[in-house]
């Protein structure tokens, strides 16, 4: 019985070390000033922005995100195609070692497609970031009005 207990205890050791290592590794990414864009009622999509600071010596990547505010959550960027800026999904967002990656309007961002609820300035939402090593960061982020993003274009 003593051997059985010892064997079972030792069998958890690699898993425990993996969890501790993963937690320490995940700590190399800091999330700075995250927020989601407020949108008018009935607007189907929004986005989240932030700075991802890699304090480690290894390149990292954001590979996915989850939130309960929309049907779909994707990583996106804007690219110039045919003289027009177009939004495109990306498979990951690189975070180089010892540097910052900025997610901002008109650039890289986390896209909320098919909002399930209105996003009003002053609200808070939940967002989970998933990194290339499998680590996850759960956030509660504010919803803010982003100047200039939702202005109506003049009719010609």
N, C-alpha and C positions, 0 to 999 in steps of 0.2 A: 504494500500500500504506500509506503514511503517513497519507493522508486517511481511509482505511478504519478504521485503528486509532483515529485522533482522533475520528471519528464514533461509533464503538462506545463509546469511553470517555465521550464527552459524553452518549450516550443513557442511560447508567447514572446520571448526575448527578441527575435528578429523583427516581429511585427511592431513591438514597442519601440525599437530603435528606428524603424522606418518612420513611424509616426512622429517621433521626436525630431528626427532629421528633417522630415518634410515641414514641420512647424518652423524650425530654425531657418530653413531655406526660404520659406514663404515670407519670412520677416524681412527679406532683402528688398521687397517691393512695398513702398509707401504710397498710399492714395491720398493726394492732396486736393482740397477744395472741390469735392465732387458735387455736382448738381444736375438736375434734369430741367429741360426747357418747358416752361408753361406754354400751353397752347389754347386757342379759343375753343369754346364748346363745339362739339361736332367734328373737330379736326382729328383725323384718324391716326396720326403718327407724331412722335416726339423723339427726343434724343437726350443722352446724358454725356456730360463732359467732365474732365478732371485732368490732373497731372499724375502720371505714374512715374515714381522716382525709384530707380534701381540703385540701391546702395551697395550691391554685391559686385563681385569680380567677374561674374558670368552673365552673358546675354540671356535675357528671358523674353517671354512673350505672353500676352493676354490672348487666350484662344477661344473663350466663350464668355457669355454673360447670361444671367437669368433674372427675371422679374415677374411678378404677378400682375403688373399693370397693363400688359399687352399680350396679344396672342402669340407674337413672335418677337424675339430679341436677337439682333444681329450686330456684328462688328462691321462698321462702314468707314468709307473715306469718300472724298470728293476728288474727281479727276476731270481734267479738261479734255473733252472729246469733240472734235469738229467745231471748235470755237465756243462750246457750251460747257458749263460746269455740270457734271452728272454725278449722282451718288452711286457708289458701287460697294457691294459686300466684299469683305476681305476675310481670309481664313484665319488670320492672326494679326495682332498688333505687336510689332517688335519693341522691346525695351532694352536698349543697349546697356552694357555694364557701366556702372558709375555715371549714369546720365538720366535725363528726364525725357519722357515721351508725353507730349501735350495732346490731349483730346479736346478739340475746340470747334465752335461753329465754323463751317466751311472747310473743315479738315477731318481728321480721324474722330470717330465718335461711336458710342453705343446707341443703336437705333431701336426704338420701340415701335413696332408695326402692329396696327390694329388695337388701339388703346381700348381697354375695358372700362375705363373711368376717365373723367376729365382730369387734366393736370393743371391745377391752379396755383399761382404764385402763393407761397406760404405753406403749401402742402408738403408732406414728406412721403417718400416711397422707399421700398426695399429693393436693393440691387445686389446681386451676387456676381463677383468676378471670378473666373476660372483661369488658372495659369497653366503653362506648358508642363509643369512638374506635377500637375494634379491638385495643387493646393487651391484653396478657395478663400475669398475674402468677402464676408457679408457686411453690407453697408446699409445704413438708413440715411438717405440723402434728401436735401431740400429741393423743392421745385422753385425755380426763379424765372422771372421775366427776363428774356434776353433781348436787349435793345436792337432794333433794326431787323430782327429775324422774321417778325410776323407782320410787318407793315404791308398795307395793300399797295399794289403797284398802280400807278396812274394809268387810266385807259386812254388809248390814242385813237 
